Amino acid sequence: MSEEQARIREYGAPGIVITWEPGRCQHSTNCVRGLPQVFDNQARPWIDPTGAGVEDIVSTIDRCPSFALGYRTEDGRTRTAPSE
């Protein structure tokens, strides 16, 4: 995995920070199909955390099978990739 793929990118909005680890992404498209107003693989940047509410974002990210997507919420919830 290249250094660029290993880098975790962050996208913040009030109440949430979305994290994305490109090297983990399996392109299941659960995010794009589940919440296209936040996850749009044709846009740059492709993640817009202002496109939906925190609960909808958390629910969609929780369905990411590769753990490429994660989050930190203002109320203390987190989702990160498990240790390898």
ABEGO torsion letter per residue (X at the ends): XBAAAABBBBBBBBGBBBBBBAAABAGAGAAAAABAAABBAABOBABBAAABBAAAAAAAAAABAAGABBBBBAAGBBBBBBBX
